């Protein structure tokens, strides 16, 4: 598991398709974040939930990258720690 701290520079609703048809923005359940980290720009697109729906531009976040049963997962959540420590 890898944790990366960064600052959100953009929040957006990514394109989403069903049966090769572009869904209307109101029918999409994904949310996207562009986050500036020490490793450079990270783009995270994930299913929207109560925790990540509160993340806004300029927020400090934690990105968690992990592989479980050979499947890669990326989660994002508000960072509650000290960024200077």
N, C-alpha and C positions, 0 to 999 in steps of 0.2 A: 504494500500500500504506500502510495506517495501523496503527500499533502503539500500544496503550494498556496501561498498567500498572495493576493493581488488586489488591484483596484479596478472596479468596473468602469469602463469607458463608454460602453453602449449596451442598452437593453433593447431587444427587438423580438418580433414574432416571426419565426422562420417559415418559409414555404413548406406546406405539408400536402401530400397527395393521398387520395384513396381511389383505388381502381383506375390509376393513371389520370385522375382528374384533380386539378388544383382545388383544395378546399377553400371556402370563404374564410376570411380572417376570423370571423366570429365562431367558426366550427373547429378551429385548430386548438390543440391541447399542449403544444410545445412552446417553450420560451428559450430565447437565446441570449447569451452574454458574451461580450468581448471584454477580456480582462487582461490588464497589463501586469505581468509578473516579472520577477528577476530573470526568468528564462525567456522572456519575450511575450508576445501577444498570444493568448490562449482563447480559443473560441469554444464555448460550451453550449450545446443545444440539448435540452432535456425536457422531460414531461413536467409540466407546471404542477406545483403542489403548494401547500400553505406556507412552507418554509421559504422556498425560492421566489414565491410571488411577492414577497416583501422587499426583495433586493432592488435597489435603485442605482442609477448612475452615480458615481463617486463613492459608493460603498466599498468597504474593505471586505473581501470574501475569502473563503477557504475552498480550494478545489481539491477533491479527493479522487485520485485515480487508483483503481485496483482491478485485478483480474481474478475472477472466481469461475472455476470449472472451464477454463480457457475462453471465457467471455469477458471483454473489457467493459468496465463501468466507470462513468465519470459523474460525480455528484458535485453540487455547489451549494454552499450555505453561508449565511452571514458569519463573519469572523468575530468572535467575542473576546479574543485575547489581546495582548499588548504587542503592537507591531514594532515597537522599538526595542523589545527585549530579545 
